[in-house]
Amino acid sequence: MAHDIHIIGGGLAGSEAAWQLAQRGYKVRLSEMRGASGSGANTTPAHQSDALAELVCSNSFRSDDDEKNAVGLLHHEMRRLDSIVMQAGEVARVPAGSAMAVDRDVFSAEVERILSEHPNITVVRERVDALPEVGPTIVATGPLTAASLAESIVAETGSDRLAFFDAIAPIVHRDSIDMSKCWIQSRWNKRTAASNEDGDYINCPMTKEQYLAFHQGLIDGDKTDFQQWEKDTPYFEGCMPIEVMAARGVETLRYGPMKGVGLDNPYHTTEEHPQGRWPYAVVQLRQDNKLGTLWNMVGFQTKLKYGAQVELFRTIPGLENAEFARLGGLHRNTFLNSPVVLDRQLRLKAAPHIRFAGQVTGCEGYVESASVGLMAGLMAADELAGRDWTPLPGDTAMGALVSHITGDADAAHFQPMNVNFGLFPPLAERIKKKERKEAYTGRAKQSFENWLAARESVPA
Ligand SMILES: Cc1cc2nc3c(=O)[nH]c(=O)nc-3n(C[C@H](O)[C@H](O)[C@H](O)COP(=O)(O)OP(=O)(O)OC[C@H]3O[C@@H](n4cnc5c(N)ncnc54)[C@H](O)[C@@H]3O)c2cc1C
């Protein structure tokens, strides 16, 4: 069957993109390397089967609460767009309280059945080793993209635009930081043209006692082990986990990311230092998105377990009530510097016939990857139909996610991101804290319906 579009990668994103395009009448060639015969590796270190849309680890799509949770809201929007991942998830659903969990085998088998029976989809078991030079293409090869294709992507984008490891420092919601203990200032008051008026960092000061207790907490905290195949992927000194640095000596962090020099603590002034003394140690947070709602703990990439991170990081002055948009981690993960190399429609700026989708774009998570696949499918379908793409509003879950990865994130420090309310524009009115989540989802649902109605009123 001659095809209208080639999709590379039959994971969550590629399967969803294929379904969206096929349902709109486009002929899809879906290339999946698992199950291919021939030379070279035709699987990834994490996949266990040849099934399409395999869930490589947990069997959970996380919260299904579309009133109070950003992931639940994403589920809702995907269902409104007839997502195959959500449909198959429903068929495979197992009890999990307010979360959506699935029987992984039933789930993948259902996706595989629907796609392979679809008259507009040809599933081809083949590894693609180079980006196609012509023809509409969606690359959805995931966090463990085959090495040969990764090389081809690097050749197109430049070696510093494709990462092979993420090094995620925790990200904190700005409105959960206690600014009566922290202050905003850049070290030595250094400024650039892009600087904020007061400075670029939120500084959380520590006394010697606090620092020593914190250092011990890093040493003692429960850690996640690297998988054998992750151990084989080198990470740079600049991405070293904070607890590994701590283990090098009690002073190492004070000469590294926690150094207090050049920062005047306004809560600790003396006659000699009326503007404030330098703290013994400091934790710095840097703005992570254009909206200024998310702040990143600088240098705090970590393999501490999630529970241990929350417990320890909430001992930092000013972060006692911190809410984390995401916790730190370090994994093997192939992803693009999307804010730099992709346009707002997920197309490679250097080769616009190629779109990217899924985790390789720098989103994080099963549902997020599938939703970016869904959007890539819709965008490609509109392009094939000669219709202008109407961007999803930034206050919807899908719109917020795609805006973040295609331009709103801090490109210089771009790391994978899951969906969360910190990606949404702040709420206009003063809304009580306990009502904010419903306010975000209520606004999003209204915006999404308006977008859908406008889209459906324009013939394809
Ligand atoms: C070890 C690990 C555990 C994870 N655990 C979770 C979790 O528990 N929960 C969660 O929400 N997220 C998890 N993630 C993150 C992420 O959600 C998943 O990786 C998700 O599967 C990403 O979807 P995707 O469609 O982008 O990529 P994938 O689902 O990985 O799909 C990519 C597909 O492309 C194929 N492929 C790769 N290269 C080629 C090529 N050159 N030619 C043809 N085919 C190719 C692969 O075989 C694969 O089928 C995990 C990631 C990893 C690596």
The ligand as a Gaussian input file, in Angstrom:
#p B3LYP/6-31G(d) Opt

LIG

0 1
 C       12.984000       2.100000      31.577000
 C       11.868000       3.083000      31.459000
 C       10.808000       3.014000      32.351000
 C        9.750000       3.915000      32.250000
 N        8.710000       3.814000      33.122000
 C        7.651000       4.624000      33.016000
 C        6.521000       4.471000      33.888000
 O        6.505000       3.601000      34.733000
 N        5.477000       5.328000      33.733000
 C        5.463000       6.288000      32.805000
 O        4.471000       7.027000      32.724000
 N        6.516000       6.469000      31.958000
 C        7.610000       5.655000      32.037000
 N        8.692000       5.809000      31.195000
 C        8.739000       6.957000      30.293000
 C        7.884000       6.901000      29.010000
 O        6.567000       7.187000      29.346000
 C        7.906000       5.628000      28.247000
 O        9.211000       5.406000      27.793000
 C        6.949000       5.650000      27.024000
 O        6.883000       4.364000      26.513000
 C        7.350000       6.631000      25.948000
 O        6.488000       6.515000      24.848000
 P        7.053000       6.719000      23.354000
 O        5.965000       6.335000      22.432000
 O        7.625000       8.060000      23.223000
 O        8.253000       5.683000      23.253000
 P        8.200000       4.076000      23.280000
 O        6.955000       3.614000      23.930000
 O        9.498000       3.633000      23.809000
 O        8.089000       3.710000      21.744000
 C        9.144000       3.905000      20.859000
 C        9.137000       2.751000      19.894000
 O       10.050000       3.015000      18.843000
 C       10.741000       1.813000      18.525000
 N       11.995000       2.203000      17.874000
 C       13.077000       2.804000      18.414000
 N       13.988000       3.075000      17.466000
 C       13.471000       2.634000      16.292000
 C       13.943000       2.630000      14.942000
 N       15.126000       3.151000      14.625000
 N       13.159000       2.094000      13.980000
 C       11.936000       1.558000      14.284000
 N       11.455000       1.535000      15.546000
 C       12.204000       2.084000      16.539000
 C       10.884000       1.105000      19.865000
 O       11.046000      -0.277000      19.690000
 C        9.553000       1.442000      20.538000
 O        8.558000       0.490000      20.289000
 C        9.757000       4.923000      31.253000
 C       10.840000       4.991000      30.369000
 C       11.871000       4.078000      30.461000
 C       13.006000       4.161000      29.480000

